[in-house]
């Protein structure tokens, strides 16, 4: 399948510090198809560049939730 890299910005209101940043970025970076993962602590958002044909939004959200953060729909 043709690669389709998109940038997703996901709001995670429970992000509040560098620990959150490192645990979420550390969980997302190794996922297949993820080119970059960046947490903005002030904005409480996660920005992920990912090939959606490999790893979709649901998988990204699940990885964030596995770190203990709720992701509002
Ligand atoms: Cu924190």
PDB file of the backbone (N, CA, C, O) and the ligand in Angstrom, with CONECT records:
HET     CU  A 101       1
ATOM      1  N   UNK A   1       0.844  -1.199   0.000  1.00  0.00           N
ATOM      2  CA  UNK A   1       0.000   0.000   0.000  1.00  0.00           C
ATOM      3  C   UNK A   1       0.877   1.246   0.000  1.00  0.00           C
ATOM      4  O   UNK A   1       1.979   1.252   0.549  1.00  0.00           O
ATOM      5  N   UNK A   2       0.377   2.273  -0.612  1.00  0.00           N
ATOM      6  CA  UNK A   2       1.138   3.526  -0.692  1.00  0.00           C
ATOM      7  C   UNK A   2       1.198   4.201   0.678  1.00  0.00           C
ATOM      8  O   UNK A   2       0.199   4.262   1.395  1.00  0.00           O
ATOM      9  N   UNK A   3       2.364   4.700   1.027  1.00  0.00           N
ATOM     10  CA  UNK A   3       2.512   5.395   2.318  1.00  0.00           C
ATOM     11  C   UNK A   3       1.647   6.645   2.336  1.00  0.00           C
ATOM     12  O   UNK A   3       1.536   7.360   1.340  1.00  0.00           O
ATOM     13  N   UNK A   4       1.041   6.892   3.482  1.00  0.00           N
ATOM     14  CA  UNK A   4       0.220   8.099   3.620  1.00  0.00           C
ATOM     15  C   UNK A   4       0.529   8.726   4.977  1.00  0.00           C
ATOM     16  O   UNK A   4      -0.134   8.455   5.978  1.00  0.00           O
ATOM     17  N   UNK A   5       1.548   9.566   4.978  1.00  0.00           N
ATOM     18  CA  UNK A   5       1.974  10.174   6.243  1.00  0.00           C
ATOM     19  C   UNK A   5       1.113  11.396   6.532  1.00  0.00           C
ATOM     20  O   UNK A   5       1.024  12.322   5.725  1.00  0.00           O
ATOM     21  N   UNK A   6       0.488  11.378   7.689  1.00  0.00           N
ATOM     22  CA  UNK A   6      -0.317  12.521   8.105  1.00  0.00           C
ATOM     23  C   UNK A   6       0.136  12.991   9.479  1.00  0.00           C
ATOM     24  O   UNK A   6       0.802  12.262  10.214  1.00  0.00           O
ATOM     25  N   UNK A   7      -0.229  14.198   9.805  1.00  0.00           N
ATOM     26  CA  UNK A   7       0.062  14.742  11.127  1.00  0.00           C
ATOM     27  C   UNK A   7      -1.226  14.769  11.932  1.00  0.00           C
ATOM     28  O   UNK A   7      -2.203  15.412  11.546  1.00  0.00           O
ATOM     29  N   UNK A   8      -1.215  14.065  13.052  1.00  0.00           N
ATOM     30  CA  UNK A   8      -2.375  14.050  13.945  1.00  0.00           C
ATOM     31  C   UNK A   8      -2.045  14.897  15.164  1.00  0.00           C
ATOM     32  O   UNK A   8      -0.941  14.819  15.704  1.00  0.00           O
ATOM     33  N   UNK A   9      -3.000  15.700  15.592  1.00  0.00           N
ATOM     34  CA  UNK A   9      -2.849  16.411  16.863  1.00  0.00           C
ATOM     35  C   UNK A   9      -3.961  15.931  17.785  1.00  0.00           C
ATOM     36  O   UNK A   9      -5.146  16.082  17.489  1.00  0.00           O
ATOM     37  N   UNK A  10      -3.556  15.354  18.900  1.00  0.00           N
ATOM     38  CA  UNK A  10      -4.503  14.733  19.819  1.00  0.00           C
ATOM     39  C   UNK A  10      -4.460  15.482  21.145  1.00  0.00           C
ATOM     40  O   UNK A  10      -3.390  15.688  21.718  1.00  0.00           O
ATOM     41  N   UNK A  11      -5.615  15.880  21.619  1.00  0.00           N
ATOM     42  CA  UNK A  11      -5.717  16.616  22.878  1.00  0.00           C
ATOM     43  C   UNK A  11      -5.738  15.636  24.051  1.00  0.00           C
ATOM     44  O   UNK A  11      -6.555  14.715  24.093  1.00  0.00           O
ATOM     45  N   UNK A  12      -4.830  15.850  24.999  1.00  0.00           N
ATOM     46  CA  UNK A  12      -4.759  14.989  26.191  1.00  0.00           C
ATOM     47  C   UNK A  12      -4.700  15.906  27.420  1.00  0.00           C
ATOM     48  O   UNK A  12      -3.621  16.312  27.853  1.00  0.00           O
ATOM     49  N   UNK A  13      -5.872  16.222  27.972  1.00  0.00           N
ATOM     50  CA  UNK A  13      -5.937  17.235  29.040  1.00  0.00           C
ATOM     51  C   UNK A  13      -5.147  16.883  30.292  1.00  0.00           C
ATOM     52  O   UNK A  13      -4.784  17.778  31.054  1.00  0.00           O
ATOM     53  N   UNK A  14      -4.874  15.618  30.522  1.00  0.00           N
ATOM     54  CA  UNK A  14      -4.175  15.230  31.752  1.00  0.00           C
ATOM     55  C   UNK A  14      -2.659  15.435  31.685  1.00  0.00           C
ATOM     56  O   UNK A  14      -1.968  15.251  32.687  1.00  0.00           O
ATOM     57  N   UNK A  15      -2.145  15.808  30.528  1.00  0.00           N
ATOM     58  CA  UNK A  15      -0.709  16.107  30.432  1.00  0.00           C
ATOM     59  C   UNK A  15      -0.406  17.344  31.267  1.00  0.00           C
ATOM     60  O   UNK A  15      -1.078  18.368  31.139  1.00  0.00           O
ATOM     61  N   UNK A  16       0.616  17.245  32.129  1.00  0.00           N
ATOM     62  CA  UNK A  16       0.916  18.403  32.958  1.00  0.00           C
ATOM     63  C   UNK A  16       2.403  18.620  33.217  1.00  0.00           C
ATOM     64  O   UNK A  16       2.764  19.652  33.782  1.00  0.00           O
ATOM     65  N   UNK A  17       3.282  17.697  32.831  1.00  0.00           N
ATOM     66  CA  UNK A  17       4.690  17.913  33.176  1.00  0.00           C
ATOM     67  C   UNK A  17       5.607  17.109  32.246  1.00  0.00           C
ATOM     68  O   UNK A  17       5.148  16.406  31.346  1.00  0.00           O
ATOM     69  N   UNK A  18       6.907  17.235  32.491  1.00  0.00           N
ATOM     70  CA  UNK A  18       7.888  16.557  31.650  1.00  0.00           C
ATOM     71  C   UNK A  18       7.804  15.037  31.746  1.00  0.00           C
ATOM     72  O   UNK A  18       8.123  14.326  30.793  1.00  0.00           O
ATOM     73  N   UNK A  19       7.376  14.550  32.901  1.00  0.00           N
ATOM     74  CA  UNK A  19       7.212  13.101  33.018  1.00  0.00           C
ATOM     75  C   UNK A  19       6.172  12.605  32.009  1.00  0.00           C
ATOM     76  O   UNK A  19       6.382  11.602  31.327  1.00  0.00           O
ATOM     77  N   UNK A  20       5.052  13.324  31.927  1.00  0.00           N
ATOM     78  CA  UNK A  20       4.007  12.976  30.957  1.00  0.00           C
ATOM     79  C   UNK A  20       4.597  12.999  29.545  1.00  0.00           C
ATOM     80  O   UNK A  20       4.385  12.086  28.748  1.00  0.00           O
ATOM     81  N   UNK A  21       5.340  14.064  29.262  1.00  0.00           N
ATOM     82  CA  UNK A  21       5.944  14.224  27.932  1.00  0.00           C
ATOM     83  C   UNK A  21       6.802  13.013  27.583  1.00  0.00           C
ATOM     84  O   UNK A  21       6.676  12.442  26.499  1.00  0.00           O
ATOM     85  N   UNK A  22       7.670  12.630  28.509  1.00  0.00           N
ATOM     86  CA  UNK A  22       8.596  11.547  28.201  1.00  0.00           C
ATOM     87  C   UNK A  22       7.899  10.198  28.102  1.00  0.00           C
ATOM     88  O   UNK A  22       8.255   9.377  27.257  1.00  0.00           O
ATOM     89  N   UNK A  23       6.900   9.959  28.967  1.00  0.00           N
ATOM     90  CA  UNK A  23       6.262   8.647  28.891  1.00  0.00           C
ATOM     91  C   UNK A  23       5.439   8.504  27.615  1.00  0.00           C
ATOM     92  O   UNK A  23       5.419   7.436  27.004  1.00  0.00           O
ATOM     93  N   UNK A  24       4.763   9.576  27.213  1.00  0.00           N
ATOM     94  CA  UNK A  24       3.947   9.491  25.996  1.00  0.00           C
ATOM     95  C   UNK A  24       4.828   9.453  24.747  1.00  0.00           C
ATOM     96  O   UNK A  24       4.605   8.637  23.852  1.00  0.00           O
ATOM     97  N   UNK A  25       5.807  10.318  24.688  1.00  0.00           N
ATOM     98  CA  UNK A  25       6.693  10.299  23.515  1.00  0.00           C
ATOM     99  C   UNK A  25       7.415   8.953  23.418  1.00  0.00           C
ATOM    100  O   UNK A  25       7.606   8.415  22.327  1.00  0.00           O
ATOM    101  N   UNK A  26       7.810   8.420  24.574  1.00  0.00           N
ATOM    102  CA  UNK A  26       8.512   7.132  24.581  1.00  0.00           C
ATOM    103  C   UNK A  26       7.630   5.977  24.147  1.00  0.00           C
ATOM    104  O   UNK A  26       8.120   4.991  23.596  1.00  0.00           O
ATOM    105  N   UNK A  27       6.330   6.091  24.391  1.00  0.00           N
ATOM    106  CA  UNK A  27       5.407   5.031  23.991  1.00  0.00           C
ATOM    107  C   UNK A  27       5.080   5.103  22.501  1.00  0.00           C
ATOM    108  O   UNK A  27       4.850   4.078  21.859  1.00  0.00           O
ATOM    109  N   UNK A  28       5.060   6.321  21.956  1.00  0.00           N
ATOM    110  CA  UNK A  28       4.642   6.484  20.556  1.00  0.00           C
ATOM    111  C   UNK A  28       5.792   6.283  19.571  1.00  0.00           C
ATOM    112  O   UNK A  28       5.597   5.733  18.487  1.00  0.00           O
ATOM    113  N   UNK A  29       6.982   6.727  19.949  1.00  0.00           N
ATOM    114  CA  UNK A  29       8.106   6.688  19.003  1.00  0.00           C
ATOM    115  C   UNK A  29       8.365   5.295  18.415  1.00  0.00           C
ATOM    116  O   UNK A  29       8.652   5.188  17.223  1.00  0.00           O
ATOM    117  N   UNK A  30       8.273   4.227  19.217  1.00  0.00           N
ATOM    118  CA  UNK A  30       8.575   2.901  18.655  1.00  0.00           C
ATOM    119  C   UNK A  30       7.455   2.283  17.811  1.00  0.00           C
ATOM    120  O   UNK A  30       7.663   1.237  17.197  1.00  0.00           O
ATOM    121  N   UNK A  31       6.280   2.903  17.769  1.00  0.00           N
ATOM    122  CA  UNK A  31       5.195   2.306  16.986  1.00  0.00           C
ATOM    123  C   UNK A  31       5.573   2.309  15.508  1.00  0.00           C
ATOM    124  O   UNK A  31       6.160   3.274  15.018  1.00  0.00           O
ATOM    125  N   UNK A  32       5.242   1.242  14.803  1.00  0.00           N
ATOM    126  CA  UNK A  32       5.559   1.181  13.380  1.00  0.00           C
ATOM    127  C   UNK A  32       4.883   2.314  12.607  1.00  0.00           C
ATOM    128  O   UNK A  32       3.708   2.606  12.828  1.00  0.00           O
ATOM    129  N   UNK A  33       5.615   2.942  11.713  1.00  0.00           N
ATOM    130  CA  UNK A  33       5.042   3.991  10.874  1.00  0.00           C
ATOM    131  C   UNK A  33       5.109   5.372  11.484  1.00  0.00           C
ATOM    132  O   UNK A  33       4.786   6.353  10.814  1.00  0.00           O
ATOM    133  N   UNK A  34       5.522   5.481  12.748  1.00  0.00           N
ATOM    134  CA  UNK A  34       5.590   6.794  13.393  1.00  0.00           C
ATOM    135  C   UNK A  34       6.919   7.463  13.046  1.00  0.00           C
ATOM    136  O   UNK A  34       7.990   6.939  13.353  1.00  0.00           O
ATOM    137  N   UNK A  35       6.833   8.633  12.399  1.00  0.00           N
ATOM    138  CA  UNK A  35       8.035   9.378  12.020  1.00  0.00           C
ATOM    139  C   UNK A  35       8.478  10.302  13.142  1.00  0.00           C
ATOM    140  O   UNK A  35       9.673  10.513  13.346  1.00  0.00           O
ATOM    141  N   UNK A  36       7.514  10.851  13.867  1.00  0.00           N
ATOM    142  CA  UNK A  36       7.859  11.692  15.009  1.00  0.00           C
ATOM    143  C   UNK A  36       6.671  11.766  15.953  1.00  0.00           C
ATOM    144  O   UNK A  36       5.519  11.637  15.537  1.00  0.00           O
ATOM    145  N   UNK A  37       6.968  11.976  17.231  1.00  0.00           N
ATOM    146  CA  UNK A  37       5.922  12.146  18.244  1.00  0.00           C
ATOM    147  C   UNK A  37       6.394  13.228  19.201  1.00  0.00           C
ATOM    148  O   UNK A  37       7.487  13.145  19.761  1.00  0.00           O
ATOM    149  N   UNK A  38       5.563  14.235  19.382  1.00  0.00           N
ATOM    150  CA  UNK A  38       5.980  15.365  20.205  1.00  0.00           C
ATOM    151  C   UNK A  38       4.827  15.800  21.106  1.00  0.00           C
ATOM    152  O   UNK A  38       3.709  16.032  20.645  1.00  0.00           O
ATOM    153  N   UNK A  39       5.124  15.904  22.392  1.00  0.00           N
ATOM    154  CA  UNK A  39       4.138  16.377  23.362  1.00  0.00           C
ATOM    155  C   UNK A  39       4.416  17.848  23.659  1.00  0.00           C
ATOM    156  O   UNK A  39       5.548  18.226  23.962  1.00  0.00           O
ATOM    157  N   UNK A  40       3.373  18.670  23.570  1.00  0.00           N
ATOM    158  CA  UNK A  40       3.451  20.063  23.997  1.00  0.00           C
ATOM    159  C   UNK A  40       2.778  20.144  25.364  1.00  0.00           C
ATOM    160  O   UNK A  40       1.554  20.077  25.473  1.00  0.00           O
ATOM    161  N   UNK A  41       3.599  20.290  26.407  1.00  0.00           N
ATOM    162  CA  UNK A  41       3.070  20.251  27.778  1.00  0.00           C
ATOM    163  C   UNK A  41       2.137  21.435  28.023  1.00  0.00           C
ATOM    164  O   UNK A  41       1.097  21.270  28.661  1.00  0.00           O
ATOM    165  N   UNK A  42       2.484  22.619  27.532  1.00  0.00           N
ATOM    166  CA  UNK A  42       1.643  23.798  27.777  1.00  0.00           C
ATOM    167  C   UNK A  42       0.294  23.687  27.080  1.00  0.00           C
ATOM    168  O   UNK A  42      -0.739  24.034  27.652  1.00  0.00           O
ATOM    169  N   UNK A  43       0.311  23.201  25.846  1.00  0.00           N
ATOM    170  CA  UNK A  43      -0.932  23.084  25.087  1.00  0.00           C
ATOM    171  C   UNK A  43      -1.688  21.797  25.417  1.00  0.00           C
ATOM    172  O   UNK A  43      -2.864  21.660  25.079  1.00  0.00           O
ATOM    173  N   UNK A  44      -1.008  20.854  26.080  1.00  0.00           N
ATOM    174  CA  UNK A  44      -1.589  19.549  26.419  1.00  0.00           C
ATOM    175  C   UNK A  44      -2.055  18.810  25.166  1.00  0.00           C
ATOM    176  O   UNK A  44      -3.163  18.281  25.088  1.00  0.00           O
ATOM    177  N   UNK A  45      -1.155  18.806  24.206  1.00  0.00           N
ATOM    178  CA  UNK A  45      -1.444  18.094  22.968  1.00  0.00           C
ATOM    179  C   UNK A  45      -0.286  17.173  22.606  1.00  0.00           C
ATOM    180  O   UNK A  45       0.858  17.371  23.013  1.00  0.00           O
ATOM    181  N   UNK A  46      -0.637  16.159  21.825  1.00  0.00           N
ATOM    182  CA  UNK A  46       0.346  15.236  21.275  1.00  0.00           C
ATOM    183  C   UNK A  46       0.254  15.356  19.760  1.00  0.00           C
ATOM    184  O   UNK A  46      -0.820  15.196  19.180  1.00  0.00           O
ATOM    185  N   UNK A  47       1.381  15.636  19.127  1.00  0.00           N
ATOM    186  CA  UNK A  47       1.416  15.746  17.671  1.00  0.00           C
ATOM    187  C   UNK A  47       2.240  14.587  17.127  1.00  0.00           C
ATOM    188  O   UNK A  47       3.401  14.401  17.491  1.00  0.00           O
ATOM    189  N   UNK A  48       1.622  13.826  16.260  1.00  0.00           N
ATOM    190  CA  UNK A  48       2.256  12.611  15.750  1.00  0.00           C
ATOM    191  C   UNK A  48       2.254  12.640  14.231  1.00  0.00           C
ATOM    192  O   UNK A  48       1.211  12.826  13.604  1.00  0.00           O
ATOM    193  N   UNK A  49       3.420  12.455  13.651  1.00  0.00           N
ATOM    194  CA  UNK A  49       3.527  12.244  12.209  1.00  0.00           C
ATOM    195  C   UNK A  49       3.584  10.746  11.993  1.00  0.00           C
ATOM    196  O   UNK A  49       4.496  10.076  12.479  1.00  0.00           O
ATOM    197  N   UNK A  50       2.612  10.219  11.267  1.00  0.00           N
ATOM    198  CA  UNK A  50       2.516   8.762  11.167  1.00  0.00           C
ATOM    199  C   UNK A  50       1.946   8.351   9.809  1.00  0.00           C
ATOM    200  O   UNK A  50       1.104   9.034   9.226  1.00  0.00           O
ATOM    201  N   UNK A  51       2.433   7.228   9.340  1.00  0.00           N
ATOM    202  CA  UNK A  51       1.858   6.632   8.133  1.00  0.00           C
ATOM    203  C   UNK A  51       0.599   5.879   8.542  1.00  0.00           C
ATOM    204  O   UNK A  51       0.664   4.822   9.169  1.00  0.00           O
ATOM    205  N   UNK A  52      -0.540   6.442   8.175  1.00  0.00           N
ATOM    206  CA  UNK A  52      -1.835   5.892   8.594  1.00  0.00           C
ATOM    207  C   UNK A  52      -2.117   4.509   8.026  1.00  0.00           C
ATOM    208  O   UNK A  52      -2.957   3.780   8.553  1.00  0.00           O
ATOM    209  N   UNK A  53      -1.423   4.148   6.960  1.00  0.00           N
ATOM    210  CA  UNK A  53      -1.657   2.815   6.414  1.00  0.00           C
ATOM    211  C   UNK A  53      -0.999   1.754   7.295  1.00  0.00           C
ATOM    212  O   UNK A  53      -1.291   0.566   7.158  1.00  0.00           O
ATOM    213  N   UNK A  54      -0.116   2.176   8.196  1.00  0.00           N
ATOM    214  CA  UNK A  54       0.566   1.246   9.102  1.00  0.00           C
ATOM    215  C   UNK A  54      -0.017   1.331  10.507  1.00  0.00           C
ATOM    216  O   UNK A  54      -0.371   0.314  11.104  1.00  0.00           O
ATOM    217  N   UNK A  55      -0.113   2.544  11.026  1.00  0.00           N
ATOM    218  CA  UNK A  55      -0.634   2.749  12.375  1.00  0.00           C
ATOM    219  C   UNK A  55      -1.676   3.860  12.321  1.00  0.00           C
ATOM    220  O   UNK A  55      -1.347   5.004  12.005  1.00  0.00           O
ATOM    221  N   UNK A  56      -2.916   3.535  12.623  1.00  0.00           N
ATOM    222  CA  UNK A  56      -4.009   4.498  12.558  1.00  0.00           C
ATOM    223  C   UNK A  56      -4.189   5.247  13.869  1.00  0.00           C
ATOM    224  O   UNK A  56      -3.544   4.954  14.876  1.00  0.00           O
ATOM    225  N   UNK A  57      -5.074   6.209  13.823  1.00  0.00           N
ATOM    226  CA  UNK A  57      -5.331   7.055  14.992  1.00  0.00           C
ATOM    227  C   UNK A  57      -5.726   6.230  16.221  1.00  0.00           C
ATOM    228  O   UNK A  57      -5.290   6.524  17.335  1.00  0.00           O
ATOM    229  N   UNK A  58      -6.546   5.205  16.018  1.00  0.00           N
ATOM    230  CA  UNK A  58      -7.001   4.393  17.155  1.00  0.00           C
ATOM    231  C   UNK A  58      -5.837   3.752  17.899  1.00  0.00           C
ATOM    232  O   UNK A  58      -5.846   3.662  19.127  1.00  0.00           O
ATOM    233  N   UNK A  59      -4.843   3.311  17.149  1.00  0.00           N
ATOM    234  CA  UNK A  59      -3.676   2.675  17.781  1.00  0.00           C
ATOM    235  C   UNK A  59      -2.844   3.708  18.543  1.00  0.00           C
ATOM    236  O   UNK A  59      -2.309   3.424  19.614  1.00  0.00           O
ATOM    237  N   UNK A  60      -2.746   4.904  17.974  1.00  0.00           N
ATOM    238  CA  UNK A  60      -2.016   5.989  18.636  1.00  0.00           C
ATOM    239  C   UNK A  60      -2.715   6.341  19.952  1.00  0.00           C
ATOM    240  O   UNK A  60      -2.074   6.475  20.995  1.00  0.00           O
ATOM    241  N   UNK A  61      -4.039   6.487  19.882  1.00  0.00           N
ATOM    242  CA  UNK A  61      -4.811   6.807  21.087  1.00  0.00           C
ATOM    243  C   UNK A  61      -4.655   5.691  22.123  1.00  0.00           C
ATOM    244  O   UNK A  61      -4.496   5.969  23.312  1.00  0.00           O
ATOM    245  N   UNK A  62      -4.697   4.446  21.684  1.00  0.00           N
ATOM    246  CA  UNK A  62      -4.551   3.318  22.613  1.00  0.00           C
ATOM    247  C   UNK A  62      -3.199   3.359  23.312  1.00  0.00           C
ATOM    248  O   UNK A  62      -3.109   3.067  24.505  1.00  0.00           O
ATOM    249  N   UNK A  63      -2.151   3.719  22.583  1.00  0.00           N
ATOM    250  CA  UNK A  63      -0.816   3.774  23.185  1.00  0.00           C
ATOM    251  C   UNK A  63      -0.739   4.872  24.241  1.00  0.00           C
ATOM    252  O   UNK A  63      -0.059   4.713  25.255  1.00  0.00           O
ATOM    253  N   UNK A  64      -1.423   5.971  24.010  1.00  0.00           N
ATOM    254  CA  UNK A  64      -1.461   7.052  25.006  1.00  0.00           C
ATOM    255  C   UNK A  64      -2.242   6.584  26.234  1.00  0.00           C
ATOM    256  O   UNK A  64      -1.832   6.827  27.370  1.00  0.00           O
ATOM    257  N   UNK A  65      -3.372   5.909  25.996  1.00  0.00           N
ATOM    258  CA  UNK A  65      -4.192   5.419  27.108  1.00  0.00           C
ATOM    259  C   UNK A  65      -3.463   4.356  27.919  1.00  0.00           C
ATOM    260  O   UNK A  65      -3.649   4.253  29.132  1.00  0.00           O
ATOM    261  N   UNK A  66      -2.628   3.560  27.237  1.00  0.00           N
ATOM    262  CA  UNK A  66      -1.847   2.535  27.949  1.00  0.00           C
ATOM    263  C   UNK A  66      -0.876   3.168  28.936  1.00  0.00           C
ATOM    264  O   UNK A  66      -0.455   2.522  29.896  1.00  0.00           O
ATOM    265  N   UNK A  67      -0.519   4.428  28.707  1.00  0.00           N
ATOM    266  CA  UNK A  67       0.364   5.136  29.642  1.00  0.00           C
ATOM    267  C   UNK A  67      -0.421   5.756  30.807  1.00  0.00           C
ATOM    268  O   UNK A  67       0.164   6.372  31.698  1.00  0.00           O
ATOM    269  N   UNK A  68      -1.736   5.588  30.792  1.00  0.00           N
ATOM    270  CA  UNK A  68      -2.557   6.044  31.913  1.00  0.00           C
ATOM    271  C   UNK A  68      -3.276   7.362  31.701  1.00  0.00           C
ATOM    272  O   UNK A  68      -3.798   7.943  32.653  1.00  0.00           O
ATOM    273  N   UNK A  69      -3.311   7.843  30.461  1.00  0.00           N
ATOM    274  CA  UNK A  69      -3.961   9.115  30.175  1.00  0.00           C
ATOM    275  C   UNK A  69      -5.271   8.890  29.422  1.00  0.00           C
ATOM    276  O   UNK A  69      -5.355   8.065  28.512  1.00  0.00           O
ATOM    277  N   UNK A  70      -6.288   9.646  29.829  1.00  0.00           N
ATOM    278  CA  UNK A  70      -7.554   9.577  29.101  1.00  0.00           C
ATOM    279  C   UNK A  70      -7.462  10.463  27.867  1.00  0.00           C
ATOM    280  O   UNK A  70      -6.898  11.556  27.905  1.00  0.00           O
ATOM    281  N   UNK A  71      -8.029   9.967  26.775  1.00  0.00           N
ATOM    282  CA  UNK A  71      -8.100  10.741  25.535  1.00  0.00           C
ATOM    283  C   UNK A  71      -9.572  10.976  25.229  1.00  0.00           C
ATOM    284  O   UNK A  71     -10.260  10.062  24.774  1.00  0.00           O
ATOM    285  N   UNK A  72     -10.064  12.189  25.471  1.00  0.00           N
ATOM    286  CA  UNK A  72     -11.480  12.474  25.190  1.00  0.00           C
ATOM    287  C   UNK A  72     -11.777  12.330  23.701  1.00  0.00           C
ATOM    288  O   UNK A  72     -10.947  12.682  22.862  1.00  0.00           O
ATOM    289  N   UNK A  73     -12.955  11.816  23.376  1.00  0.00           N
ATOM    290  CA  UNK A  73     -13.332  11.612  21.978  1.00  0.00           C
ATOM    291  C   UNK A  73     -13.504  12.951  21.264  1.00  0.00           C
ATOM    292  O   UNK A  73     -13.822  12.980  20.075  1.00  0.00           O
TER     293      UNK A  73
HETATM  294 CU    CU A 101       3.172  14.766  34.262  1.00  0.00          CU
END
